[in-house]
Amino acid sequence: MKRTFIKKHLSGFTLIEVMVALTIIAISLGALLSTSGAQANSVSYLKQKTLAHWVSMNELTQLRILGELPDVGEKKGSTKMANHEWHWIQTTKKTEQDNTRQITYKIFADKDYQQNLTSFIGYVTQDAAL
C-alpha cells in the first residue's frame, strides 16, 4: 500500500498581517475616543457659555424694566439659573447722553470670579419725559 501525500495549499492571513491590522484598528479607535471626549467637553462648555449669556441679558432686562439709571461704578452680584449660581460683575459707565448708561456684565461660573464665561455690553435709558 503506497501512500501519496497531496500538498494542500492553505490560504489565510499571516501573523504579521493580523498584527498590522490590529495595530491600525487600535490607533483608529484611540483617535476616535479622543475626539469624542473633546466634543463632549465642548458641548458642556457651550451650554455654560449660553446660560451665562442669558443671565447677563436677564440682568440687563431687569435694569431696563426698573426704568432708573444705575449708579456709575462696579457692582457684584449673583443669580440662580438652571440649578447653578452665576456670579457677575456689573460695570456702569456714563455716555455722551445724560439719560443713558453703558452697562457691561461679566459672568463667572465660580464665586471667586476666576472662570469668566462671557462679557455682555448693553445700554439702559431713562425716559426724559418721566
VOMARGU-264994 format. One line per 10 residues: number of its first residue (from 1); their letters; for each residue z, y, x of N, C-alpha, C, CB. Coordinates in nm, 4 decimals. Last residue first. Glycine has a CB too. Layout:
REM residues N
NUM) A) Z/Y/X/Z/Y/X/Z/Y/X/Z/Y/X | ...
This chain:
REM residues 130
130) LAADQTVYGI) 3.1903/11.1193/-4.0214/3.3279/11.0797/-4.0574/3.4228/11.1792/-4.0087/3.3643/10.9444/-4.0024 | 2.9562/11.2005/-3.9128/2.9887/11.2511/-4.0461/3.1312/11.2155/-4.0862/2.8906/11.1959/-4.1489 | 2.9206/11.0633/-3.6774/2.9627/11.2026/-3.6682/3.0038/11.2596/-3.8038/2.8513/11.2864/-3.6090 | 3.0352/10.7405/-3.6287/2.9503/10.8253/-3.7120/3.0070/10.9678/-3.7105/2.9413/10.7697/-3.8587 | 3.0508/10.6169/-3.3099/3.1319/10.6650/-3.4220/3.0448/10.7625/-3.4991/3.2670/10.7328/-3.3736 | 2.9210/10.3287/-3.1599/2.9002/10.4680/-3.2001/2.9927/10.5007/-3.3170/2.7513/10.4937/-3.2388 | 2.9030/10.1218/-2.8844/2.9741/10.1497/-3.0080/2.9573/10.2979/-3.0358/3.1257/10.1090/-2.9991 | 2.6972/9.8873/-2.7141/2.7351/10.0250/-2.7416/2.8030/10.0353/-2.8769/2.6129/10.1166/-2.7363 | 2.7140/9.6381/-2.4515/2.6757/9.6874/-2.5825/2.7273/9.8299/-2.6007/2.7298/9.5949/-2.6936 | 2.6737/9.3727/-2.2300/2.6852/9.5173/-2.2442/2.6351/9.5568/-2.3826/2.6055/9.5915/-2.1325
120) FSTLNQQYDK) 2.8316/9.0963/-2.0903/2.7563/9.1450/-2.2051/2.7811/9.2947/-2.2189/2.7964/9.0691/-2.3355 | 2.8417/8.8139/-1.8804/2.8704/8.9562/-1.8998/2.7788/9.0057/-2.0107/2.8500/9.0391/-1.7666 | 2.9884/8.4875/-1.8405/2.8836/8.5793/-1.8838/2.9357/8.7219/-1.8857/2.8308/8.5400/-2.0223 | 3.1801/8.3446/-1.6952/3.0660/8.2755/-1.7543/2.9529/8.3685/-1.7937/3.1102/8.1986/-1.8739 | 3.3964/8.3302/-1.4274/3.3191/8.4215/-1.5118/3.1947/8.3493/-1.5627/3.2799/8.5506/-1.4335 | 3.6736/8.2116/-1.3428/3.5483/8.1459/-1.3796/3.4709/8.2315/-1.4795/3.5756/8.0059/-1.4387 | 3.8996/8.3774/-1.3148/3.8256/8.3342/-1.1965/3.6867/8.2804/-1.2306/3.9044/8.2283/-1.1227 | 4.1166/8.4509/-1.4823/3.9975/8.5358/-1.4704/3.9187/8.5045/-1.3424/4.0379/8.6844/-1.4723 | 4.3156/8.2835/-1.5471/4.3284/8.3522/-1.4180/4.2105/8.4443/-1.3896/4.3416/8.2506/-1.3059 | 4.2454/8.1459/-1.7710/4.3356/8.2603/-1.7880/4.3589/8.3366/-1.6583/4.4683/8.2135/-1.8433
110) DAFIKYTIQR) 3.8912/8.0675/-1.7909/4.0287/8.0401/-1.7496/4.1141/8.1658/-1.7605/4.0321/7.9857/-1.6058 | 3.6434/8.1538/-1.8618/3.6880/8.0274/-1.9205/3.8343/7.9980/-1.8890/3.6010/7.9132/-1.8708 | 3.5640/8.4914/-1.9455/3.6126/8.3928/-1.8495/3.6620/8.2679/-1.9236/3.7260/8.4530/-1.7619 | 3.3382/8.7552/-1.9815/3.4078/8.6441/-2.0466/3.4401/8.5378/-1.9419/3.3219/8.5838/-2.1624 | 3.3255/9.0927/-1.9943/3.3128/8.9807/-1.9015/3.3994/8.8698/-1.9595/3.3565/9.0194/-1.7526 | 3.1647/9.3497/-2.1651/3.2570/9.2364/-2.1738/3.2231/9.1359/-2.0654/3.2511/9.1697/-2.3139 | 3.1380/9.6920/-2.1868/3.0974/9.5738/-2.1102/3.2066/9.4682/-2.1255/3.0730/9.6090/-1.9582 | 3.0267/9.9558/-2.3795/3.1282/9.8513/-2.3691/3.0687/9.7341/-2.2909/3.1775/9.8054/-2.5111 | 2.9878/10.2969/-2.3990/2.9283/10.1732/-2.3457/3.0415/10.0743/-2.3235/2.8481/10.1994/-2.2115 | 3.0134/10.5027/-2.6884/3.0756/10.4415/-2.5697/2.9965/10.3178/-2.5298/3.2251/10.4045/-2.5969
100) TNDQETKKTT) 2.9523/10.8112/-2.8547/2.9067/10.6763/-2.8176/2.9787/10.6297/-2.6911/2.7524/10.6742/-2.7960 | 2.9866/11.0790/-2.9068/3.0288/10.9843/-3.0109/2.9856/10.8401/-2.9809/2.9720/11.0273/-3.1454 | 2.8811/11.2229/-2.6945/3.0264/11.2200/-2.7121/3.0728/11.1144/-2.8120/3.0746/11.3553/-2.7567 | 2.6341/11.0944/-2.4865/2.6687/11.1390/-2.6212/2.8184/11.1215/-2.6426/2.5881/11.0605/-2.7284 | 2.6394/10.9811/-2.2368/2.5974/11.1207/-2.2484/2.6282/11.1785/-2.3861/2.4487/11.1330/-2.2198 | 2.9445/10.7844/-2.2431/2.7992/10.8001/-2.2310/2.7662/10.9487/-2.2412/2.7230/10.7178/-2.3413 | 3.2274/10.6284/-2.0886/3.1667/10.7362/-2.1670/3.0159/10.7331/-2.1454/3.2260/10.8756/-2.1275 | 3.3139/10.2798/-2.1050/3.2703/10.3982/-2.0310/3.2150/10.5013/-2.1282/3.1641/10.3613/-1.9244 | 3.5276/10.0036/-2.0896/3.4684/10.1069/-2.1742/3.4370/10.2291/-2.0890/3.5633/10.1443/-2.2917 | 3.5447/9.6641/-2.0492/3.5368/9.7896/-1.9751/3.4615/9.8907/-2.0609/3.4667/9.7696/-1.8361
90) QIWHWEHNAM) 3.7372/9.3900/-2.1117/3.6531/9.4903/-2.1784/3.6595/9.6185/-2.0959/3.6999/9.5159/-2.3275 | 3.7538/9.0629/-2.0255/3.7857/9.1975/-1.9771/3.6851/9.2919/-2.0419/3.7808/9.2067/-1.8181 | 3.8872/8.7626/-2.1730/3.7841/8.8620/-2.1490/3.8428/8.9896/-2.0919/3.7091/8.8919/-2.2768 | 3.9082/8.4145/-2.2276/3.9720/8.5365/-2.1789/3.8620/8.6356/-2.1419/4.0658/8.5073/-2.0562 | 3.9316/8.1763/-2.4808/3.8415/8.2520/-2.3937/3.9102/8.3831/-2.3553/3.7036/8.2792/-2.4641 | 4.0491/7.8703/-2.5568/4.0954/8.0081/-2.5415/4.0085/8.0772/-2.4364/4.2468/8.0129/-2.5012 | 3.8974/7.6480/-2.7853/3.9152/7.6918/-2.6467/3.9599/7.8374/-2.6469/3.7835/7.6740/-2.5642 | 3.7971/7.5630/-3.0308/3.9127/7.4934/-2.9707/3.9323/7.5268/-2.8233/3.8963/7.3434/-2.9859 | 3.6057/7.7622/-3.0893/3.5650/7.6242/-3.0594/3.6739/7.5492/-2.9828/3.4343/7.6234/-2.9785 | 3.8009/8.0306/-2.9770/3.6779/7.9880/-3.0441/3.6446/7.8471/-2.9974/3.5594/8.0866/-3.0148
80) KTSGKKEGVD) 4.0264/8.2895/-2.9407/4.0119/8.1455/-2.9560/3.8842/8.1168/-3.0340/4.1356/8.0839/-3.0273 | 4.0486/8.5362/-2.6912/4.0006/8.4982/-2.8234/3.9882/8.3470/-2.8276/3.8645/8.5667/-2.8567 | 4.2197/8.7946/-2.5104/4.1711/8.6577/-2.5267/4.1350/8.6330/-2.6717/4.2763/8.5557/-2.4794 | 4.2068/9.0708/-2.2750/4.2486/9.0032/-2.3966/4.1963/8.8615/-2.3997/4.2013/9.0793/-2.5191 | 4.2255/9.3895/-2.1153/4.2151/9.2433/-2.1093/4.2644/9.1850/-2.2404/4.2963/9.1856/-1.9896 | 4.0461/9.6843/-2.0467/4.1412/9.6161/-2.1337/4.1170/9.4661/-2.1216/4.1275/9.6639/-2.2825 | 3.9792/9.9936/-1.8878/3.9696/9.8479/-1.8891/4.0798/9.7887/-1.9756/3.9775/9.7915/-1.7462 | 3.8240/10.2940/-2.0191/3.9047/10.2172/-1.9245/3.8848/10.0683/-1.9424/4.0513/10.2516/-1.9400 | 3.8511/10.4972/-2.3038/3.7805/10.4684/-2.1785/3.8756/10.3953/-2.0845/3.7267/10.5996/-2.1121 | 3.9264/10.3586/-2.6239/3.9621/10.4425/-2.5101/3.8837/10.3994/-2.3866/4.1137/10.4359/-2.4829
70) PLEGLIRLQT) 3.6696/10.3175/-2.8760/3.7798/10.2681/-2.7923/3.8059/10.3647/-2.6766/3.7477/10.1262/-2.7376 | 3.6093/10.4877/-3.1752/3.5704/10.4739/-3.0354/3.6892/10.4215/-2.9542/3.5201/10.6096/-2.9785 | 3.5883/10.3104/-3.4849/3.6582/10.4029/-3.3956/3.6114/10.3801/-3.2525/3.8122/10.3850/-3.4063 | 3.4888/10.1134/-3.6472/3.4311/10.2471/-3.6589/3.4991/10.3519/-3.5733/3.4355/10.2905/-3.8000 | 3.5402/9.8458/-3.6880/3.6524/9.9402/-3.6932/3.6038/10.0840/-3.7070/3.7391/9.9266/-3.5681 | 3.2891/9.7360/-3.6400/3.3419/9.7345/-3.7768/3.4577/9.8334/-3.7908/3.3882/9.5922/-3.8156 | 3.2714/9.7597/-3.3621/3.1791/9.8356/-3.4472/3.2299/9.8439/-3.5908/3.0398/9.7718/-3.4450 | 3.4674/9.5770/-3.2831/3.4815/9.7188/-3.2493/3.3924/9.8058/-3.3381/3.4473/9.7422/-3.1013 | 3.3491/9.3426/-3.3797/3.4776/9.3865/-3.4345/3.5037/9.5334/-3.4034/3.5914/9.3004/-3.3792 | 3.1257/9.3305/-3.2125/3.1070/9.3493/-3.3565/3.2370/9.3966/-3.4222/3.0586/9.2181/-3.4221
60) LENMSVWHAL) 3.2495/9.2734/-2.9689/3.1781/9.3996/-2.9857/3.1571/9.4309/-3.1344/3.0425/9.3945/-2.9123 | 3.3460/9.0158/-3.0294/3.4388/9.1237/-2.9934/3.3733/9.2603/-3.0119/3.4867/9.1073/-2.8478 | 3.1056/8.8768/-3.0753/3.2052/8.8908/-3.1829/3.3017/9.0050/-3.1544/3.2835/8.7599/-3.2010 | 2.9877/8.8884/-2.8215/2.9200/8.9509/-2.9357/3.0177/8.9730/-3.0516/2.8012/8.8639/-2.9821 | 3.1737/8.7381/-2.6754/3.1516/8.8793/-2.6416/3.0830/8.9531/-2.7572/3.0664/8.8911/-2.5130 | 3.1455/8.4883/-2.8019/3.2755/8.5562/-2.8006/3.2556/8.7050/-2.7736/3.3696/8.4938/-2.6938 | 2.8802/8.4273/-2.7416/2.9181/8.4502/-2.8812/3.0516/8.5240/-2.8902/2.9264/8.3166/-2.9571 | 2.9069/8.3838/-2.4673/2.8220/8.4929/-2.5155/2.8568/8.5280/-2.6605/2.6725/8.4544/-2.5039 | 3.0650/8.1559/-2.4710/3.1177/8.2786/-2.4107/3.0369/8.3997/-2.4566/3.1159/8.2685/-2.2566 | 2.8862/7.9737/-2.5841/3.0078/8.0101/-2.6571/3.0677/8.1390/-2.6018/3.1110/7.8965/-2.6497
50) TKQKLYSVSN) 2.6974/7.9635/-2.3722/2.6586/8.0072/-2.5066/2.7804/8.0517/-2.5869/2.5851/7.8944/-2.5806 | 2.8530/7.8600/-2.1647/2.7904/7.9908/-2.1500/2.7489/8.0478/-2.2858/2.6689/7.9813/-2.0571 | 2.9194/7.6067/-2.2643/3.0238/7.7044/-2.2355/2.9667/7.8458/-2.2287/3.0943/7.6697/-2.1043 | 2.6606/7.4959/-2.2791/2.7422/7.5070/-2.4004/2.8514/7.6114/-2.3798/2.8047/7.3700/-2.4379 | 2.5875/7.4982/-2.0103/2.5130/7.5806/-2.1051/2.5889/7.5979/-2.2368/2.3758/7.5189/-2.1318 | 2.7715/7.3099/-1.9094/2.7743/7.4479/-1.8619/2.7026/7.5403/-1.9604/2.7098/7.4581/-1.7225 | 2.6861/7.0770/-2.0426/2.8222/7.1259/-2.0617/2.8324/7.2730/-2.0215/2.9217/7.0410/-1.9805 | 2.4265/7.0536/-1.9388/2.4474/7.0680/-2.0835/2.5859/7.1260/-2.1106/2.4310/6.9314/-2.1556 | 2.4779/7.0141/-1.6674/2.4055/7.1338/-1.7116/2.4265/7.1588/-1.8602/2.2557/7.1201/-1.6815 | 2.5983/6.7632/-1.6656/2.6754/6.8798/-1.6239/2.6093/7.0090/-1.6709/2.6915/6.8813/-1.4718
40) AQAGSTSLLA) 2.3771/6.6121/-1.7453/2.4969/6.6131/-1.8296/2.5846/6.7329/-1.7941/2.5765/6.4811/-1.8137 | 2.2063/6.6507/-1.5284/2.1686/6.7025/-1.6600/2.2884/6.7085/-1.7538/2.0588/6.6162/-1.7215 | 2.3482/6.5148/-1.3284/2.3238/6.6590/-1.3140/2.2867/6.7208/-1.4491/2.2113/6.6851/-1.2106 | 2.3341/6.2532/-1.4284/2.4631/6.3199/-1.4111/2.4480/6.4704/-1.4009/2.5335/6.2673/-1.2878 | 2.0581/6.2062/-1.4127/2.1264/6.2035/-1.5426/2.2609/6.2734/-1.5360/2.1452/6.0597/-1.5899 | 2.0186/6.2170/-1.1354/1.9540/6.3154/-1.2216/2.0225/6.3215/-1.3579/1.8052/6.2823/-1.2384 | 2.1640/5.9887/-1.0585/2.1985/6.1205/-1.0055/2.1418/6.2308/-1.0938/2.1468/6.1360/-0.8619 | 2.0230/5.7865/-1.1880/2.1624/5.8114/-1.2238/2.2073/5.9494/-1.1764/2.2529/5.7031/-1.1643 | 1.7751/5.8074/-1.0522/1.7822/5.8261/-1.1971/1.9245/5.8585/-1.2413/1.7318/5.7009/-1.2697 | 1.8456/5.7386/-0.7912/1.7924/5.8728/-0.8199/1.8017/5.9043/-0.9688/1.6461/5.8843/-0.7727
30) GLSIAIITLA) 1.9236/5.4715/-0.8376/2.0181/5.5689/-0.7815/1.9737/5.7111/-0.8104/2.0330/5.5488/-0.6306 | 1.6835/5.3588/-0.9237/1.7966/5.3669/-1.0164/1.9012/5.4668/-0.9682/1.8604/5.2293/-1.0343 | 1.5332/5.3802/-0.6837/1.4887/5.4466/-0.8069/1.6039/5.4622/-0.9057/1.3742/5.3675/-0.8720 | 1.6783/5.2159/-0.5101/1.6617/5.3590/-0.4790/1.6221/5.4360/-0.6044/1.5552/5.3793/-0.3680 | 1.6500/4.9682/-0.6438/1.7834/5.0250/-0.6195/1.7743/5.1751/-0.5909/1.8522/4.9525/-0.5016 | 1.3713/4.9285/-0.6358/1.4406/4.9406/-0.7647/1.5768/5.0066/-0.7474/1.4570/4.8025/-0.8302 | 1.3346/4.9037/-0.3587/1.2663/5.0105/-0.4334/1.3352/5.0340/-0.5671/1.1171/4.9753/-0.4558 | 1.4860/4.6717/-0.3113/1.5211/4.7979/-0.2465/1.4592/4.9162/-0.3207/1.4754/4.7973/-0.0999 | 1.3449/4.4819/-0.4559/1.4825/4.5147/-0.4950/1.5284/4.6465/-0.4335/1.5775/4.4023/-0.4536 | 1.1047/4.4776/-0.3060/1.1030/4.5164/-0.4471/1.2431/4.5561/-0.4944/1.0481/4.4013/-0.5339
20) VMVEILTFGS) 1.2021/4.3821/-0.0614/1.1388/4.5140/-0.0681/1.1387/4.5646/-0.2124/0.9941/4.5085/-0.0123 | 1.2901/4.1263/-0.1400/1.3855/4.2239/-0.0872/1.3290/4.3660/-0.0926/1.4233/4.1881/0.0569 | 1.0466/4.0075/-0.2129/1.1526/4.0234/-0.3127/1.2531/4.1291/-0.2670/1.2243/3.8885/-0.3380 | 0.9160/4.0065/0.0345/0.8582/4.0794/-0.0784/0.9634/4.1055/-0.1865/0.7397/4.0010/-0.1376 | 1.0865/3.8369/0.1794/1.0690/3.9758/0.2219/1.0120/4.0593/0.1070/0.9762/3.9839/0.3457 | 1.0517/3.5923/0.0520/1.1826/3.6560/0.0507/1.1711/3.8038/0.0876/1.2779/3.5843/0.1471 | 0.7447/3.5893/-0.1317/0.8268/3.5557/-0.0155/0.9583/3.6308/-0.0272/0.7538/3.5906/0.1185 | 0.6471/3.4646/-0.4461/0.6813/3.5759/-0.3599/0.7641/3.5261/-0.2433/0.7565/3.6844/-0.4376 | 0.3899/3.2149/-0.4886/0.5102/3.2869/-0.5266/0.5353/3.3999/-0.4286/0.6312/3.1924/-0.5325 | 0.2583/2.8806/-0.4710/0.2385/3.0252/-0.4790/0.3685/3.0888/-0.5266/0.1197/3.0614/-0.5746
10) LHKKIFTRKM) 0.1722/2.6047/-0.2723/0.2737/2.6712/-0.3533/0.2465/2.8216/-0.3541/0.4167/2.6411/-0.2993 | -0.0510/2.3563/-0.2694/-0.0406/2.4959/-0.2286/0.0577/2.5646/-0.3236/-0.1816/2.5673/-0.2298 | 0.0204/2.0338/-0.1600/0.0133/2.1284/-0.2710/0.0308/2.2688/-0.2165/0.1208/2.0972/-0.3789 | -0.1358/1.7783/-0.0116/-0.0682/1.9035/0.0185/-0.0896/1.9995/-0.0980/-0.1201/1.9648/0.1520 | -0.0745/1.4558/-0.0773/-0.1614/1.5674/-0.1121/-0.0801/1.6952/-0.0907/-0.2149/1.5559/-0.2609 | -0.0617/1.1658/0.0996/0.0108/1.2879/0.0654/-0.0893/1.3998/0.0402/0.1104/1.3274/0.1782 | -0.0917/0.8396/0.0166/-0.1593/0.9609/0.0601/-0.0788/1.0801/0.0100/-0.3069/0.9660/0.0079 | 0.0012/0.5225/0.1209/0.0384/0.6458/0.0515/-0.0402/0.7622/0.1081/0.1899/0.6724/0.0631 | -0.0992/0.2004/0.0692/-0.1159/0.3174/0.1500/-0.0827/0.4400/0.0651/-0.2591/0.3249/0.2074 | 0.0000/-0.1137/0.0818/0.0000/0.0000/0.0000/0.0000/0.1238/0.0891/0.1181/-0.0023/-0.0947
